[in-house]
Structure formats: C-alpha cells, structure tokens
C-alpha cells in the first residue's frame, strides 16, 4: 500500500481524508516527526496548500514521498469573503474551533443580518520529487448566526449547504461526504495520484 503523508495534524482533517482515501496508507506528518511551524503567508488557498506540502516534503527527506496538503476555509459574502484563508485562525492566534465559530457568528450579526450566502473552498496540493499539482473543490450555501448540531468540526454547525435546511453539524456523515468541498477536491486528487 502506497504511503500518503499529510501535511497536517488537524484530527478532523486527518479523519476525513482517511475515510475518503482508503486505497492509501494515510499518515499525518506528525506521526513521522515532531510538529514544526509552517508559515502560511500566501494570499490564496492554493499557494498556502503548496507551502505546507513543500515544507513537509523537504523535512521528510524521502525522495519517493507523496505529500498531501489541504488548505481550506469558509468565505462569507456579507463579510467580503472573510474569513477566507484566515478561517483557521479567525478568532486569534490560539483560537479554538468554537472561538472561530462564535466570532464569525458575531461578525455576521454585526452586519444586521441573520444569514449570508457563503461558500467553502478546499485546495489540495500534492508534492512529489518531480511534480506539484493543486486541485480545488467548493461547497456553496448559507452561513447562519446560530450554531446547530454537534457533528463535524470548524464552522460546520453554522453552514447550511445549498438545497438543504440542516447545517453540516446536523447532517448525516454520508450526506456530508457527498457535498463536502474537501471530498470534491479529494476525488480530483485521487485522479492525480493515479497518474503520478
């Protein structure tokens, strides 16, 4: 079984990717080395995903490694696309998922509305010895100003996907997998992996 090293230690992401890519042995890089700081200073999901994947590939020092990095986030229309690439640290430097969630809810409320169109973006970078590829997936819907449901992670309890009346926090995992921006990007990433 081929080894796929993930440039993340986010347990939610690791679990989601493992479930979706069963034909590879998916290993978070922190199982192979100590976690280290990767400065994501680009202004797009694509570039930040590449920064993470390149950093972990170089740190591994294994020529035949396949490193996989995801950069994703939510963009809310009423906030001009915020938090966007800052989704993971929207509530401040050491913010928890809950801190980020409630800051976003408060920021939408501050605009005098109860909901706004929003979308999730996932960019997945795949780095090998001689190739770099990036694929994207999107999920559109509505961001609401209350947290509903305790499934998923991150902003899931406040996001209602297009065509549904429940949040990602309330929806069944199987449905979520079909809709997810990350699973859409992962389907494309799988196609890339097959031709590497």
N, C-alpha and C positions, 0 to 999 in steps of 0.2 A: 504493500500500500504506500502510495506516494505521500510525502510529508508536506504539509502546508503550514508555514509559520505565520501566525497572526501578529501584526504589529499593534497589539492592544492587550490590555489586561482587564478591560471592562467586561465583567462577568456576563452581563446581559447580551453584549455583542458576541462574545465567545460562544455562549449557549445557542444563540440564534444561528450563527454561521455553522456550528457543528451539526445542528439539526438539518440544515439545508444542503450541506455538502457531505454526504455520508460516504462517498467513494474515496475520500482522502482522510489521512490522519491529521486532524486539525489541532495544532498546538499553539497556545499563546506563547509569545517570545519569553515571557517571564517564567515559564517552566524550564527554559534553557539558560537563562542568565538573569542577573539582577535587573530590576527595572531601572531605566535611566530616563532623564528628561529629554524630550524631543520638542524643540521649539517650532511650533506651527505658526509661522509668521507670514504665510502667503494670504492672498485675499480671495481665494476660491477653494471650494471643496476638493476639486481635482488636484490642485497644487499641494494642498495640505496632506492629502492621501499619499501623494508621491514622496513628500518629505519624510513621512513616517516609514513608508516601505523601504526607501533608500537607506535610512538611518539604521533600521533593524537588519537589513541585508548586509550592510557593511560591518556592523557589530558582530554578526554571526560568523563571518569569515569562512563560510562554506560556499564553494563555487556553485554547487548544484542545488542550492537552496531555492525554494519558491516562497517569496514573502508577499503577503496579502495585507493591505491596509485599507481601512474604510474611514472616510470622513463623512459625517452626515449631520443633518440638523433640520430644524424647522424654520420656515420663513413666513412671517405673518404680514399680510398685505397692509393692514391699518398702521403697522409699525415700520412701513417702508422696507419690508424684508427682514427686519430684525426678528430673532437674534441671529439667524443665518449661521455663518461659520463660528459664531461665538456661543452656539447653543449649549455646549458642554460646560461653559464657564460663565453663563449669563448672570448668575446670582453672585458672582465674585470669585476670587481665586480658589478657595477651597469649598465652593458651594456644593451641596448635595443635590441629587435629582429633585428632591422636594423643594429646596431653596430656589432652584431654577424654575420649576413649575409654577410656584406661587409668585415669583417676580413677574413671570410672563403674564399670568392671570391679572395681576395688579396693573401692569403696563397697558393691557388691553382695556381694562375698566377705566383707566385714567383718560382714555380717548372718548369716554362717554358712550361706549357700546358694550353689548353683551357677547358679541361674537364677531369674527372676521374671517374672510377667506384666508386660507393658509396652505402651504404645501411642505412636504418633507423632501429632501434631496439626499441621495446616497451616492458617493463617488467611491469606487473600489479601484485601488491601484495594485497591479501585480508586477513585481520586480524579480527578474532572474538575471543570470550572468550577462546575457546579451539583449534582453528585451525589457521594455517598460510599456505597460498598457493600462489604460484607465477606462472604466465603463461607468455608466450612470443609471440610476433608477429614481422615479418620482412617485409620490402619492399625494393626490390633491384632496382637499376637504375644508373643514371649518374648525377654527380654534375657538373654544368657548371659555367663559370666565368662571367655570367651576370644575373641580376635579371629580370625575365619576369612574368608579371601578378601580380595582387594585391589581389588574393584570398588567403585564408588560413592564416597561420602565421608562424613565425620562418623562417626556411630555405626553405619553400615551393617554393618561386619564382626561386630558383636555382637548383631544383631537378627534373629531368625527369625520371618518372618510366619506368621500362623495358617494351618495346613494344609500347611506346608512343613517340610522338615528341613534346609534350607540357609539360611545367613544372606543378607542383602541383598548382602553383599560377594562371595558366591559365585554368586548367581543371575544368570541371563542378563538383560541390559538390557531386553529386550522384556517379560519376565515382570514385572520390577521396575516398569516403567512402568504396567502394568495395576493393580498392587497399591498403588502409592505414594500416600501421603496427599496429596502435592503434586499428583499428576496428578488425583486425585479433586477436589481444590479447583479445579484449573485447568479441568476440564471444566465446573464450575459457573460459574467466572469467564468462560469463553467465552460462556456463555448470557447473562450480564450484559452483556458487551461488545457483543453483537449488538443489544441494545435501548437502548444509550446514545445 
